[in-house]
Amino acid sequence: WKVPGKPLLADAVGPALTDAVRRRKKTGFGLPLERWLRGPLRETVGEVVHDRPTWQRLGIDPVGPAGVLASFDAGDPDITPYHLCAVASLGTFAAGHRLTLA
């Protein structure tokens, strides 16, 4: 789904959006995932990752998700914020929908 230009930004900002910004190529932006996962989301992510019944319903050994969190907390360079977000997202979705895959 692509829309030429920046119509959503232009609509939101209106005349405050300069011509230079309108003409500039669209660029992405990053989210401060690591800061969030080590700060305000840490407790919530911990609860999700350590929710053994949810992981067991999915047929996943709960040691795996807990290990991802432990590795992230230890600063393992192979575990990025995106890995932890994927695990936490699956756990949150499964818990909220009582999903069972096993």
Protein Blocks (a to p, Z undefined) as FASTA:
>chain_A
ZZehjlklmmmnmmmlcfklmmpccdddddfkklmmmmmmmmmmmmmmmmmklmmmnopa
fklmmmmmmmmmnopaklcfklmmmmmmmmmmmmmnopafZZ
